[in-house]
């Protein structure tokens, strides 16, 4: 199952602390591998303000995108049409969502954006790895909504998406940080 453009919710049994109660947006899932970003891990590092032409979404902080290449940056933005330095994500919710070329933006200026989220690092899977984890029920795939990517309340995103996926409200409300402590 190809999950490009979808959200992945880490199941409570997933023991990797990098993904505990995480919501990931999958940017690309192909036979060669997959990559995405964690949407609900804000850091305390403020987005440089102002980014000329760019509007960072609240909270205007850098988000921890995942454990791969943490020293690198990746930016997702919505724009009002084709913009230099921006590449659309065809499988994403909404036709105006895409990736910003961060290196180009830092040297030539940020494209005009309506919404912007900057991530430090990303999540990555080798060929077949994500497929295997999905087959083993390590993740729950859920359709993404544009507001998920730019939520102003990332601390509740996991529970919000769990509820949308059909999980019992009681389970989502009382889900412990460590399900082994139940």
C-alpha positions in Angstrom: 0.0 0.0 0.0 1.5 3.3 -1.0 1.0 6.0 1.7 2.4 9.0 -0.1 0.4 12.1 1.0 -1.1 10.2 4.0 -0.6 10.5 7.8 0.9 7.6 9.7 0.1 7.3 13.4 2.6 5.4 15.5 0.8 2.5 17.3 1.2 2.5 21.1 3.2 -0.7 20.9 5.9 1.0 18.8 8.9 1.0 21.0 11.1 3.4 19.1 11.3 6.6 21.2 11.8 8.6 18.0 8.2 7.9 17.0 6.3 7.6 20.3 2.8 9.0 19.8 3.9 10.6 16.6 1.9 11.7 13.6 4.0 11.6 10.3 3.2 13.1 7.0 4.6 10.9 4.2 6.1 13.0 1.5 7.2 10.1 -0.7 6.7 6.4 -0.6 8.3 4.5 -3.5 9.9 1.1 -4.1 13.3 2.6 -3.3 12.2 3.8 0.1 10.1 6.4 1.9 10.4 9.7 3.7 8.3 12.0 5.7 8.2 14.4 8.7 6.8 14.3 12.2 4.0 16.9 12.5 3.6 17.0 16.3 7.1 17.6 17.7 7.7 21.4 18.0 11.0 22.5 19.3 11.8 25.6 21.3 13.8 27.1 18.4 11.9 30.0 16.9 11.6 30.4 13.1 13.7 33.4 12.2 11.3 36.3 12.0 10.7 37.7 9.6 11.4 35.4 6.7 10.9 37.9 3.8 7.8 36.8 1.9 7.1 33.8 4.0 4.5 33.4 6.7 5.4 30.8 9.3 2.4 29.0 10.8 1.8 29.1 14.5 3.5 27.9 16.5 6.3 29.7 14.6 9.0 27.3 15.7 11.1 24.7 14.0 9.6 21.2 14.3 11.6 18.0 14.8 11.0 16.2 11.5 12.6 12.9 12.5 15.8 11.2 13.4 17.5 11.4 9.9 19.8 14.3 9.0 18.7 16.4 12.0 21.2 19.1 10.9 19.3 19.6 7.7 16.1 21.5 7.1 13.0 20.8 5.2 10.1 23.2 4.6 6.5 22.5 3.6 4.4 25.4 2.5 1.2 26.4 0.8 1.4 29.1 -1.9 -0.9 30.9 -4.2 0.2 29.3 -7.5 3.5 28.3 -9.1 6.4 29.9 -7.2 10.1 29.8 -7.8 11.9 27.6 -5.3 8.7 25.6 -4.5 7.7 22.1 -5.7 4.2 20.8 -5.5 3.4 17.6 -3.7 0.8 16.0 -6.0 -0.4 13.4 -3.5 -0.8 16.0 -0.7 -4.1 17.4 0.5 -4.8 20.5 -1.5 -3.1 21.5 -4.8 -1.2 24.4 -3.2 1.0 22.3 -0.8 4.6 21.6 -1.6 8.2 21.7 -0.6 10.4 24.8 -0.4 14.0 24.5 -1.5 15.5 25.7 1.8 19.0 26.2 0.5 17.7 28.4 -2.4 15.4 30.3 -0.1 18.2 31.0 2.4 20.4 32.4 -0.4 17.8 34.0 -2.8 14.9 34.7 -0.5 11.8 32.8 0.6 8.9 32.4 -1.8 5.7 34.0 -0.8 3.8 31.5 1.3 0.4 31.4 3.0 1.5 28.7 5.4 4.9 27.5 6.3 6.4 24.8 8.5 10.1 24.2 8.9 11.5 20.8 10.0 14.8 19.8 11.3 15.5 16.4 10.0 13.1 13.8 8.6 12.0 10.2 8.9 13.3 7.8 6.4 12.8 4.1 5.4 14.9 1.9 3.2 13.4 -0.1 0.3 10.6 -2.3 1.7 11.1 -1.2 5.3 7.9 0.9 5.6 5.9 -1.7 3.7 7.0 -4.3 6.2 6.2 -2.0 9.2 2.7 -1.3 7.7 2.1 -5.1 7.1 3.1 -5.7 10.8 0.6 -3.1 11.9 3.3 -0.8 13.3 1.5 2.2 11.8 -2.1 3.3 11.2 -2.5 5.1 7.8 -5.1 8.0 7.8 -6.0 10.4 5.1 -4.3 13.8 5.6 -6.1 17.1 5.8 -4.3 20.4 5.0 -5.0 21.7 8.5 -3.1 18.7 10.0 0.2 19.9 8.4 -0.1 23.4 9.9 -2.0 22.8 13.1 -1.7 25.4 15.8 -2.1 22.7 18.4 0.4 20.0 17.7 0.1 18.7 21.2 -3.4 17.4 20.5 -2.8 16.2 16.9 -2.2 12.6 17.8 -5.4 12.3 19.7 -7.3 14.3 17.1 -6.2 12.1 14.2 -6.8 8.9 16.3 -10.4 10.0 16.8 -10.8 10.8 13.1 -9.5 7.3 12.3 -12.3 5.8 14.3 -10.6 5.2 17.6 -12.8 5.3 20.7 -12.8 8.9 22.2 -12.2 7.3 25.6 -9.1 5.5 24.4 -7.7 8.6 22.8 -8.4 10.8 25.8 -6.8 8.4 28.3 -4.0 7.0 26.2 -1.0 6.9 28.5 2.5 8.2 27.4 3.8 4.7 28.0 1.1 2.0 27.3 3.2 -0.6 29.1 2.3 1.2 32.3 -1.4 0.4 31.9 
